[in-house]
């Protein structure tokens, strides 16, 4: 299975984002859904069903560095500019806003 990231809001885990054979899957944790937690974005309302996309998707893409920061990140981290998921895992543990994404070892698919 592909790479997996833990998605948090203010250091509280809300879900996971993972690479799949079809693209990218973001899914809220059952506990977050049951407790009616806040969404990571208005475009990703809290629900039990996963969000599947052939690519990263607008909300998560907007967390990535741009311009000179992208150049610096790809050079220093040795990550291709075409590896949006890799950049997300490498640079979004402390990105702008309340949402954080940290790499996880592979988890069983939900």
C-alpha positions in Angstrom: 0.0 0.0 0.0 1.1 3.6 -0.5 2.2 6.3 1.9 -0.2 7.5 4.7 -0.5 10.7 6.6 -2.2 11.6 9.8 -4.4 14.7 9.5 -4.8 16.8 12.7 -6.5 20.0 13.7 -4.6 21.8 16.5 -2.7 18.5 17.2 -5.9 16.4 17.6 -6.1 13.6 15.0 -9.1 13.9 12.8 -8.4 11.4 10.0 -5.9 10.0 7.4 -4.8 10.8 3.9 -3.3 8.0 1.8 -2.2 7.0 -1.6 -4.3 4.4 -3.3 -4.1 2.6 -6.6 -6.7 5.1 -7.9 -5.2 8.2 -6.4 -5.7 9.8 -3.0 -8.1 9.0 -0.2 -8.9 11.3 2.7 -11.1 9.8 5.5 -12.2 11.2 8.8 -11.7 8.9 11.8 -14.8 7.2 13.1 -14.4 8.9 16.5 -14.2 12.4 14.9 -17.4 11.7 12.9 -19.2 10.4 15.9 -18.3 13.5 18.0 -19.3 15.9 15.2 -15.8 17.4 15.0 -15.0 20.4 12.8 -14.2 19.8 9.2 -10.6 20.3 7.9 -12.2 22.5 5.2 -15.7 23.6 4.2 -15.1 21.7 1.0 -14.6 18.5 3.0 -17.6 18.3 5.4 -17.3 15.7 8.1 -18.8 12.3 7.0 -18.1 8.6 7.4 -17.5 8.0 3.7 -14.0 8.7 2.4 -13.2 11.4 -0.1 -11.5 9.8 -3.2 -9.7 11.8 -5.8 -7.4 10.9 -8.7 -4.9 13.6 -7.3 -4.3 15.5 -4.1 -7.3 17.8 -4.3 -7.6 21.6 -4.0 -7.6 21.9 -0.2 -4.5 19.8 0.3 -2.7 21.2 -2.7 -3.2 24.7 -1.2 -1.2 23.6 1.8 1.9 23.0 -0.3 4.8 25.5 -0.6 5.0 27.7 -3.7 7.5 29.8 -5.5 10.9 30.1 -3.8 9.7 28.0 -0.8 8.9 25.2 -3.2 12.3 25.4 -4.8 14.0 25.4 -1.4 11.8 22.4 -0.1 12.4 20.3 -3.2 16.1 20.9 -3.2 16.7 20.5 0.5 14.4 17.5 0.9 15.3 15.9 -2.4 11.6 15.5 -3.4 10.4 16.0 -6.9 8.1 18.9 -7.6 5.8 16.3 -9.2 5.5 14.4 -5.9 2.7 16.4 -4.4 1.9 13.8 -1.8 5.5 13.5 -0.7 5.7 17.3 -0.4 2.5 17.2 1.7 4.0 14.7 4.1 7.4 16.4 4.3 6.3 20.0 4.7 2.8 20.2 6.3 3.5 19.1 9.9 3.6 22.8 10.6 1.9 24.6 7.8 -0.2 27.8 7.8 -3.5 27.3 9.7 -4.8 24.7 12.1 -4.4 21.6 9.9 -1.3 19.5 10.3 -0.2 16.4 8.3 2.4 14.0 9.5 3.6 10.8 7.9 2.4 7.5 9.4 3.6 4.0 8.8 1.1 2.2 6.6 -2.2 1.5 8.2 -4.8 -1.1 7.2 -7.3 0.3 4.8 -10.7 1.3 6.3 
